[in-house]
Amino acid sequence: MLKIVLIALALLSAASLAQDPNLHIYLAYGQSNMQGVAPYIDADFETNPRFLVLRAADFSDQKVGEFYLAKPPMGNSQSMIGISDFFGRKMIKELPDSITIAIANVAIGGQSIDLFDKDRSSAYLEKMRSHGTTWWWIPLLNEYGGDVYKRLVEVGKIAKEKGVIKGFLFHQGEADYNVPDWPKRVKKVYYDLIYDLNLDPKRTPILIGELAPEGDFGWRNLAVKDAADRIPNGHLISAEGCSVLTETDPVDHTVYKLHYTREGYEILGTRYAEKMLDLMKQEVIADSIDELYRKGIKKPRLFFDPEKHEILIRFKKHGEDFTYHISGQKEPD
């Protein structure tokens, strides 16, 4: 009996060690701009051990659910350079060396939010079949196991076992320019993921990027803002100033503007990261204040020290003044 107990304890210990709190994982999803369409350059294949991809689709000898050094393609086999690439690079540049960033990217160009809705995807696929839509993207769907929502949940569960899901990166909407309740559908998919992955919405933001303002659907950014506003932990990422490509359809020669240039992706991906870094700082402050309340300290005040360029917390206890860094370290007397 003792042997069984010891084995069980050892297994529990191994399981707890497998989860690394310093491995921050983001689930990215959407259509072509999240997939990424900018061409590679040689520098894109320079890897960093602190930036990983959690494979959501098999690629070459890399398998779904495994972690690898991040380099293109980050999503399906047709992914090029996009938002998630530049997001990850900015995050590791700004965060301490102890933190590793990983991204799982589930995105397919040209698809409605309904493809990501577990309750609408079957009807969406049937509708596409009945309309005789060109099915160029079905091989990409199959790379994600034929169901993008299930694949997001699958890699999300692996992410929770190995590290911490810190948030969602989302960019989609061009395909739904004529769907009035698109913001409501975006919200539903987010909360379905929160529920099925058992995440705390207060600690799991979704960053929602604008459509290219100078592109064909820039006028839809009011709906993008509406989607972000409907989610308490939803955050709009501005695409102002992000350059857009002018492309020509090879079949009907229609000229369109939907995708960002490489420079546009770099600006937008960096803005996703800057917002996430700001949210992380706010979380540290909130956690520090909560800790003071747990210690019985009442009415702490935030204080900005202009000389140190640092936010501090001040409070009184038993008539004595105390000052702490937001990390919880006491300011020396």
Secondary structure as UniProt FT lines:
FT   HELIX           2..18
FT   TURN            21..22
FT   STRAND          23..30
FT   HELIX           32..35
FT   HELIX           42..45
FT   TURN            49..50
FT   STRAND          51..54
FT   TURN            60..61
FT   TURN            64..65
FT   STRAND          67..69
FT   TURN            77..78
FT   HELIX           83..94
FT   TURN            97..98
FT   STRAND          100..107
FT   TURN            109..110
FT   HELIX           113..116
FT   TURN            118..120
FT   HELIX           121..130
FT   TURN            131..132
FT   TURN            136..137
FT   HELIX           138..143
FT   TURN            144..146
FT   HELIX           148..162
FT   STRAND          164..171
FT   HELIX           174..176
FT   TURN            177..178
FT   TURN            180..181
FT   HELIX           182..196
FT   TURN            197..198
FT   HELIX           201..203
FT   STRAND          206..209
FT   TURN            213..214
FT   TURN            216..217
FT   HELIX           218..220
FT   HELIX           221..230
FT   TURN            232..233
FT   STRAND          234..237
FT   TURN            240..241
FT   STRAND          247..248
FT   TURN            250..252
FT   STRAND          255..256
FT   HELIX           262..294
FT   TURN            295..296
FT   STRAND          301..305
FT   TURN            306..309
FT   STRAND          310..317
FT   TURN            318..319
FT   STRAND          320..325
FT   TURN            326..327
//
